[in-house]
Amino acid sequence: MSYVAPADVIESMVAAGAAKGKLPIKDLLVRGILSGALLGIATTLAFQTQIQFGKGVTGGIIFPIGFVMIVLLGLELVTGNFAVVPLGVLQRKITLRDLSKNWTWVFVGNLLGGLLYAGLFFATTQAGSAVADRLVAVAEAKTIAYQAQGMTGMREVFFKAVLCNWMVTMGVVMAMTSTSTSGKIVAMWLPIMTFFAQGFEHSVVNMFVIPAGMLFGAHVSLSDWWLWNQIPVTLGNIVGGGLLTGMALYVTYGKFPARVPATGPARETALRPAALASSPADGGG
């Protein structure tokens, strides 16, 4: 059977988080750039599908294509890392410094990838086309529409981000519930479709959508983008992925590491298995 039990999935999450924490900056950047661009490509495809069929849910059905490519290729998506990398820290396989390095450089890579595809799409698409107009409308809806509501808008964007990355990171985890490629694709497709179809807020998708909308003429400034979307959405994504997926599953299925004595032979004995453990396998998302 290709099904993997939840307790074993948690072990895979810890292993993936530890492996990601040890990646060099070069790999974090390159894999992050590819992920940002692939999500941008999936977003424009989803918008084109929505325009063609006239129903928003069709975009949700199509969008997971980008996420599937990211996970199967083992690329780096900061939103997925919000759930798995902290588990490597909890198991003392990596340090908080490793976590900070991963989140920082993957975030930068995702941003560069989103900007890269935004520029390429702008160079190949006429202003005033249906997709360009959709990007303008979405960029304004994700920024100045929230701003017009004041703190109500800030609260809305934050909690939409929490809900979004709860589903996105469930996609990362669901991919680990199967050892077959087809099983991974089906399992991860469901939560990713759910978040996109409901219009939740994903920080990496927004790294493409908002700059692309700005290029096509959206009345959005850099401060509008960052203050009313990118910053609160990133914080909400951390809460949704880190607490509602990573920590929630770890608390019920995971095993907390034994307390290590401060000094003495008992400390050496406690640390010896970790020193002899083999390196964990990497995971995407």
C-alpha positions in Angstrom: 0.0 0.0 0.0 1.2 3.5 -0.8 -0.6 5.1 2.2 1.6 6.5 4.9 0.3 6.7 8.5 0.1 10.0 10.3 2.8 9.2 12.8 5.2 8.4 10.0 4.1 11.6 8.2 5.3 13.6 11.2 8.7 11.9 11.0 8.8 12.9 7.3 7.9 16.5 8.2 10.7 16.6 10.9 13.2 15.1 8.4 12.2 17.6 5.7 12.4 20.5 8.1 15.8 19.5 9.3 17.1 19.0 5.7 15.7 22.4 4.6 17.4 24.1 7.5 20.8 22.7 6.4 20.6 23.8 2.7 23.1 26.3 1.5 21.9 29.8 0.6 22.6 29.2 -3.1 20.1 26.3 -3.2 17.5 28.2 -1.1 17.6 31.1 -3.5 17.5 29.1 -6.8 14.8 26.8 -5.6 12.9 29.7 -4.1 13.1 31.7 -7.4 11.8 28.7 -9.3 8.9 28.3 -6.9 7.9 31.9 -7.0 7.8 31.9 -10.8 5.9 28.6 -11.0 3.2 29.9 -8.7 2.9 33.0 -10.9 2.5 30.8 -14.0 -0.1 28.7 -12.3 -1.9 31.9 -11.2 -2.2 33.3 -14.7 -3.4 30.0 -16.0 -6.0 29.9 -13.3 -7.2 33.4 -14.2 -7.4 32.5 -17.9 -9.5 29.5 -17.0 -11.8 31.6 -14.8 -12.2 34.1 -17.6 -12.9 31.4 -20.3 -15.4 29.4 -18.2 -16.9 32.3 -16.2 -16.7 30.5 -12.9 -14.3 31.2 -10.1 -14.1 27.6 -8.9 -12.5 26.5 -12.2 -9.4 28.6 -11.3 -9.1 26.6 -8.0 -9.2 23.4 -9.9 -6.4 24.4 -12.2 -4.1 26.4 -9.8 -2.6 23.3 -7.9 -0.6 22.5 -11.1 2.1 24.9 -9.9 2.1 23.6 -6.4 2.4 20.0 -7.7 5.5 20.9 -9.7 7.1 22.6 -6.7 6.6 19.7 -4.3 7.6 16.9 -6.8 10.8 18.8 -7.7 11.7 19.4 -4.0 11.8 23.2 -4.5 11.5 25.8 -1.7 8.2 27.6 -0.9 8.4 29.8 2.2 4.8 29.2 3.2 5.3 25.4 3.3 8.5 25.9 5.3 6.5 27.8 7.9 5.1 24.4 8.9 8.0 22.0 8.6 11.2 23.8 9.4 10.1 24.7 13.0 9.7 20.9 13.7 13.4 20.4 12.9 14.1 23.0 15.6 11.8 21.3 18.1 13.6 18.0 17.5 17.0 19.8 18.0 18.1 18.7 14.5 18.7 22.3 13.4 18.9 25.6 15.2 16.9 28.8 15.3 19.6 30.4 13.2 19.1 27.7 10.5 15.3 28.4 10.6 15.9 32.1 10.2 18.3 31.5 7.3 15.8 29.3 5.5 12.8 31.6 5.9 14.8 34.7 5.0 16.5 33.4 1.8 13.5 31.4 0.6 11.3 34.5 1.0 13.8 36.5 -1.0 14.0 33.8 -3.7 10.2 33.5 -3.9 9.9 37.3 -4.2 12.5 37.4 -7.0 10.8 34.6 -8.8 7.4 36.3 -8.6 8.9 39.6 -9.9 10.7 37.8 -12.7 7.5 36.2 -14.0 5.6 39.4 -13.5 8.1 41.2 -15.8 8.1 38.4 -18.4 4.3 38.2 -18.4 4.0 42.0 -18.8 6.4 41.8 -21.7 4.2 39.2 -23.5 0.7 40.4 -22.7 -1.1 43.5 -24.0 -2.5 46.0 -21.5 -6.3 45.9 -21.6 -6.5 42.2 -22.3 -8.8 40.2 -20.1 -6.0 38.7 -18.0 -4.3 42.0 -17.6 -7.5 43.6 -16.4 -8.0 40.7 -14.0 -4.5 41.3 -12.5 -5.3 45.0 -12.1 -8.6 44.2 -10.3 -7.1 41.6 -8.1 -4.1 43.7 -7.1 -6.4 46.6 -6.1 -8.7 44.2 -4.2 -5.8 42.8 -2.3 -4.4 46.2 -1.2 -6.4 49.4 -1.4 -9.7 47.7 -0.8 -8.4 46.5 2.5 -7.0 49.9 3.2 -10.4 51.5 2.6 -11.8 49.4 5.5 -9.1 50.4 8.0 -8.5 48.0 10.8 -11.4 45.9 9.7 -9.6 45.3 6.4 -6.3 44.6 8.2 -8.1 42.0 10.3 -9.7 40.5 7.3 -6.5 40.2 5.3 -4.6 38.6 8.3 -7.2 35.9 8.9 -7.6 35.2 5.2 -3.8 34.5 5.3 -4.2 32.3 8.3 -6.8 30.2 6.5 -4.8 30.1 3.3 -1.6 28.7 4.8 -3.6 26.2 6.9 -4.7 24.7 3.6 -1.4 25.2 1.7 0.6 23.5 4.4 -2.0 20.7 4.6 -1.1 20.3 0.9 2.6 19.8 1.9 1.6 17.3 4.5 -0.9 15.4 2.4 1.8 14.9 -0.2 3.7 12.9 2.4 0.7 10.6 3.0 1.5 8.6 -0.1 4.7 7.0 -1.6 3.4 7.0 -5.1 3.5 10.1 -7.5 -0.2 9.8 -8.4 -1.2 9.5 -4.8 0.9 12.6 -3.8 -0.7 14.6 -6.6 -4.3 13.8 -5.7 -3.7 14.3 -2.0 -2.0 17.7 -2.3 -4.5 18.9 -4.9 -7.5 19.0 -2.6 -6.4 21.6 0.0 -4.6 23.8 -2.5 -7.8 23.9 -4.7 -9.7 24.8 -1.5 -7.6 27.9 -0.6 -7.5 29.3 -4.2 -11.2 28.9 -4.9 -12.1 30.8 -1.8 -9.9 33.7 -2.4 -7.6 33.4 0.6 -4.3 35.3 0.9 -1.0 33.6 0.0 2.1 35.6 0.4 4.0 34.0 -2.5 1.1 34.2 -5.0 0.8 37.9 -4.0 4.5 38.4 -4.8 3.4 38.0 -8.4 -0.2 39.2 -8.6 0.3 42.6 -7.0 3.5 43.7 -8.8 2.0 42.4 -12.1 -1.2 44.4 -11.5 1.0 47.4 -10.8 2.8 47.0 -14.1 -0.5 46.9 -15.9 -1.7 50.1 -14.2 -3.2 49.2 -10.9 -3.5 52.2 -8.6 -1.3 50.5 -5.9 1.8 52.0 -4.4 4.7 50.0 -2.9 3.6 51.0 0.6 0.0 49.8 -0.3 1.4 46.5 -1.3 3.6 45.9 1.7 1.6 47.5 4.5 -1.8 46.3 3.5 -0.9 42.9 2.1 2.6 41.5 2.0 3.5 42.0 5.6 0.2 41.0 7.3 -0.3 38.1 4.9 3.2 36.8 5.6 2.5 37.0 9.4 -0.9 35.3 8.9 0.7 32.6 6.8 3.2 31.9 9.6 0.4 31.5 12.1 -1.7 29.3 9.8 1.1 27.0 8.7 3.2 27.0 11.9 0.4 26.5 14.4 -2.7 25.1 12.7 -0.7 22.5 10.7 2.8 22.0 11.9 2.3 22.3 15.7 -1.2 20.9 15.7 -0.1 17.6 14.0 3.1 17.4 15.9 1.3 17.7 19.3 -1.0 14.8 18.5 1.2 12.5 16.5 4.8 13.6 17.1 7.3 12.7 19.9 8.9 15.5 21.8 12.6 15.0 22.3 13.8 13.9 25.7 15.1 16.6 28.0 18.9 16.8 27.8 20.8 17.3 31.1 23.0 20.5 31.2 26.2 18.6 32.0 27.7 15.3 32.9 27.8 11.8 31.4 24.0 11.7 31.1 24.2 14.6 28.6 26.7 12.7 26.5 24.5 9.6 26.5 21.4 11.6 25.5 23.2 13.3 22.7 24.9 10.3 21.2 21.9 9.0 19.1 21.5 12.4 17.5 25.1 12.4 16.6 24.9 9.0 15.0 21.6 9.6 13.2 21.7 9.6 9.4 20.9 12.7 7.4 17.1 13.2 6.7 15.8 13.2 3.2 14.7 16.5 1.7 11.1 17.4 0.9 9.5 20.1 -1.3 7.0 22.8 -0.6 
